[in-house]
């Protein structure tokens, strides 16, 4: 299924302007293939790799738009409420808004961590402050496993997730 750029813009503008769910109660939830097509289109719009987005969503929610984690993260890209609000998501259960908000957040993280994919993924999972605090991937087993799993699904070169002690030697430049 191909979604034209006109339809994509319409979905984007409608969800942002109305602040309403584009999947109303009388509409069916989009299929996995439809969601993948939309995710690919949004990834291109935000300058992200569609393969990376697909890997991340598979790990985060297995493409289930109504899933809620034990910690309260919601939807396809498992947005925490504060993150959803920060990136203008009104309804995290709406798959289109969730995808847009998640990709805006990823674009922000790529800019903040200067394209370091391992740090972007660690920050997406554990939060930007944790990556800053440890000056690298935090020593949380959940976060280290998450980074490894997403990278493996993405097809990134096989390299072990380094412990914080080994990563501390990489200096992260701060944008002032």
PyMOL commands that set and color helices and strands:
alter all, ss='L'
color gray80, all
select helices_A, chain A and resi 5-18+32-45+50-60+81-86+95-112+117-126+128-134+141-154+164-167
alter helices_A, ss='H'
color red, helices_A
deselect
rebuild
show_as cartoon
